[in-house]
Amino acid sequence: MPSRPNAATDHTVNISNVAVDGVIDTRPADDTLPALVDSSGDHTATLNGSGSWKIPTLTGVVILGFTAWRIRSARALLRLRRAVRTAESAT
C-alpha cells in the first residue's frame, strides 16, 4: 500500500482550516475535533459516526412515502365515489 503524504502511522492527519461536515453537539475547548478526511488536500471532513443523520432522514422518507400513498388512495376513492354518483344519476 503506498504511503499517503502527511499520514501518521496511526492514520491520523493534522490539517488546519478544514470545514467539518456533520452535527456537532459539543465543541471541545481547544477547538480540535476528531474527523475523517480522504487526503491531505481535502477542505471538508466528516465526524466519526457522522451517520447519525440516517435514521431521522429515513424516518422522514417513510412518512413522506406513506403520506403520498394515502393521498393517492384517497383520490382514487373520491374518483370512484364520483363515478358511482354519476352512474346513479344517469339511470
N, C-alpha and C positions, 0 to 999 in steps of 0.2 A: 504494500500500500504506500503510495507516495506521501511524503510529509507535506503538510499544509503550512504556509507561512504564518508566523505569529501563533502557532498552535503549541500549547504546552503539553507535557506528557500526560496530564490528566484530562486532556481535551477541553481545556478552558482557554478562552481568549479574552484579553482585556482590550476593548475598543471603546474609546470615549465618544461622546456625542452621537449616540445611537438612539433612535426612537423605539420605544418598547410597545409592541402591539399586544393588546390584551387588557383585561380589567385588573387594575392594581388596587387591592383592598387597603393595604397599609404600605407606606413607603418608609424604608429604613432611614435612620437619622443621617447616615453618611451618604445617602442618595445613591447607593450601589444596589443594583438588582441582579439576581442570577437569571440570565436569559439565554436563549439559544440563537445562534446565528449560523448561516451556512458557510460563510467565508469571511475573511478579514476585511473585505471590501464592502460588506453589507452596510446598509444605512438603517435597517429595521431589524428588530429581534423579537422573538416570541418568548413569553414566560414559560417556565417549566410547568406542565399541567395546564396549559392555556386552552385545553379542550373543554373547559367548564362551560363554555358558551353553547355546546352542542345540545345539551338536554333542554334548556329553555327554547332554543331555536326549533328543535324537533317537536316540542310540545306545541309551539305556535303553528307550525306547518300542519300538524294533525288537526288542531282546532279550525284552522282555515279550510282544510280539506273537508272536514265534517260539515262546516257551515255551507260551503259551496254545494256539497251533495244534498244537504237539507233544502237549500233554496231551489235546486233543480227538481227535487221530488215534489216540493210544494207547487212549483209552477206546472208540473205535469198533472198534478191532481186538480189544479184550478182549470187547466185546459180541458180535462176530462169532464169536469162538472159543467163547464160552459157548453161542451159538445152535447152532453145529455140534455141540458135545458133547451138547447136549440132544436134537438131532435124531438123532444116532447112538445114543444110549441108548434112544430111543423105538422104534427099529426092532428 
